Amino acid sequence: MKQLRNLVSRAQSQRGQSMVEFSLMLVILLVILSGVLDLGRGFFSFIAIQNAAGEGALYAAIDPRCPHASSAAGCADPNNVDYRAKFESPNGLVDPQAMQVDEAYSDGTDQYSDATISEGSPVTVTVIYRFTMIGPFSGVFPDGQLVFKAHAVQNIIDLKKD
């Protein structure tokens, strides 16, 4: 009888030990999982920023007179480079308001000029995005943010003559 009690007591203590080991491993696994999810979000954002720069540069090559909504009469949203770059990616994971879009023409300015820019001239679009991490590793980076920067260059295809 005494042996049976010892056996039951040992089985109950092992069950408690397994529960403690499981809870310790669960914490570690959840931290790793949240880090992997943050890494996936960051990779998606990086690819979206690269696509945004490419879309902005392509639109600037097609219609170089409209880098900003205020550039000319026909440049209201969505007919400008800033809008096309910011809203290229699907809504949800990338905040278009957090994007900074910069254009640079071959004359070094961000405004189109008939006097200095011709067909075949390069136009560069740079998109800068501050990605905010939400996982446990966000404290590793300053302000919990990563700065993604993408450049795209296209040659001006068509100068529409009015």
Salt bridges, closest charged atoms under 4 A:
ASP38 OD1 - ARG41 NH1 2.52
ASP82 OD2 - HIS68 ND1 2.73
GLU103 OE1 - HIS68 NE2 3.58
ASP110 OD2 - HIS68 NE2 3.60
ASP114 OD1 - ARG65 NH2 3.10
